[in-house]
Amino acid sequence: MFFDTKAVHAGITPDPATGSIVPPIYQTATYILEEVGKDKGFDYTRSSNPTRATLENSLAILEGGKYGISFSSGMASVDAILKLLSSGDHVVSSNDVYGGVFRLFNEVLSRYGLSFTFVNTSEPSAVEEAIRPNTKLIWLETPTNPLLQITDIDLISKIAKAHDILLGVDSTFATPYLLRPLEWEVDIVMHSTTKYLSGHNQIIGGILITNSEELNGKLKFLQKTIGAVSSPFDCWLTLLGLKTLSLRMARHSSNGLEVAQFLADHPKVERVIYPGLQSHPQHEIAKRQMKAFSGMISFDLKGGFDAGKTLMNSVQLCALAESLGAVESMITHPASMTHADVPEDIRVARGLTNGLVRISVGIEDVRDIMADLEQALDKV
Ligand SMILES: *Cc1c(COP(=O)(O)O)cnc(C)c1O
């Protein structure tokens, strides 16, 4: 089956009781046993729920994996991976990670005896050099947020295998429509389903996907033990979103490329970061490992912070909002919004300048998106 067909049908079977084409929402906490020790595969919704199981199965199939483990947020799913580790263990992580992931690593988990080295993972030698005898996890984000750096997953996977280190990839910006990291034998793929996968700004959720029976067992154990599970209703809403994933991603990507070219040609724009542009330092890698380049663009205006602020206060169609990956175009100022918790010196050293603007290009008519940006740029 081709991917576009899978997006509509994977893991979905008509409800056995009624034939309902849409999987029902099993809004229940518990399940009545027929007799002691005999259940129908479900005993308590923290452990398992049929609506959640359907979502886990669908997403596992789309990602080309065997097992899906769903969580109440992307952050809860990252946290579960880190709970595979023990005090004293070390992690090598992409330095341009999602702001919340940086906060979790640096401000919470570092208090529990885990240590972290942040490197630019688009340079494989930097990853290799950061590995220590106690390194247990390499954590990649590709494309990264918000600098859209691309990591060569194949190369990092070989390094991880050679050192017997677990490799996890936050693939939120790409989705399985554009990139399937398991093809390079990554151990665990993670998504914030809040973004492109659900696609309509309707839920907060996360998912982990793995091919390893052992990892699945450990992650399912953490899921039910910690209890940060997604609700049946949120799973159901995500399942509805998934059906149009292919259509949406194709449109996000074509709109994204047009808007990136428009910005690159605009006299008030200093630089545009978009993996689909030849000017992107890892454009060739992106072309090789991704089907297209998604709708995420970051750019700097001539005039820095004040110019960025004027632009963001002047847009009318684009929503000034945190988050990304939904049908609506959204615009963000990472330095004051998503990455406010990353200390300024670290931020700026990484290239995340005070004037950087990130746009999540939606699925509207691209002419309207560009007209909105044009009138806002006029005011800068
Ligand atoms: C949003 C996001 C997260 C966190 O997910 P939540 O669902 O908001 O908890 C992690 N990584 C990336 C790349 C994200 O965009």
Ligand as a Chemical Component Dictionary entry (heavy atoms), coordinates in Angstrom:
data_LIG
# 
_chem_comp.id                   LIG 
_chem_comp.type                 NON-POLYMER 
_chem_comp.pdbx_formal_charge   0 
_chem_comp.three_letter_code    LIG 
# 
loop_
_chem_comp_atom.comp_id 
_chem_comp_atom.atom_id 
_chem_comp_atom.alt_atom_id 
_chem_comp_atom.type_symbol 
_chem_comp_atom.charge 
_chem_comp_atom.model_Cartn_x 
_chem_comp_atom.model_Cartn_y 
_chem_comp_atom.model_Cartn_z 
_chem_comp_atom.pdbx_ordinal 
LIG C1 C1 C 0 6.042  20.957 20.165 1  
LIG C2 C2 C 0 7.288  20.177 20.111 2  
LIG C3 C3 C 0 7.665  19.346 21.179 3  
LIG C4 C4 C 0 6.855  19.247 22.447 4  
LIG O1 O1 O 0 5.589  18.730 22.208 5  
LIG P1 P1 P 0 4.269  19.119 23.070 6  
LIG O2 O2 O 0 3.221  18.325 22.396 7  
LIG O3 O3 O 0 4.089  20.591 22.969 8  
LIG O4 O4 O 0 4.536  18.682 24.464 9  
LIG C5 C5 C 0 8.836  18.630 21.052 10 
LIG N1 N1 N 0 9.606  18.727 19.950 11 
LIG C6 C6 C 0 9.278  19.512 18.906 12 
LIG C7 C7 C 0 10.169 19.579 17.724 13 
LIG C8 C8 C 0 8.106  20.265 18.952 14 
LIG O5 O5 O 0 7.798  21.066 17.927 15 
# 
loop_
_chem_comp_bond.comp_id 
_chem_comp_bond.atom_id_1 
_chem_comp_bond.atom_id_2 
_chem_comp_bond.value_order 
_chem_comp_bond.pdbx_ordinal 
LIG C1 C2 SING 1  
LIG C2 C3 SING 2  
LIG C2 C8 DOUB 3  
LIG C3 C4 SING 4  
LIG C3 C5 DOUB 5  
LIG C4 O1 SING 6  
LIG O1 P1 SING 7  
LIG P1 O2 DOUB 8  
LIG P1 O3 SING 9  
LIG P1 O4 SING 10 
LIG C5 N1 SING 11 
LIG N1 C6 DOUB 12 
LIG C6 C7 SING 13 
LIG C6 C8 SING 14 
LIG C8 O5 SING 15 
# 
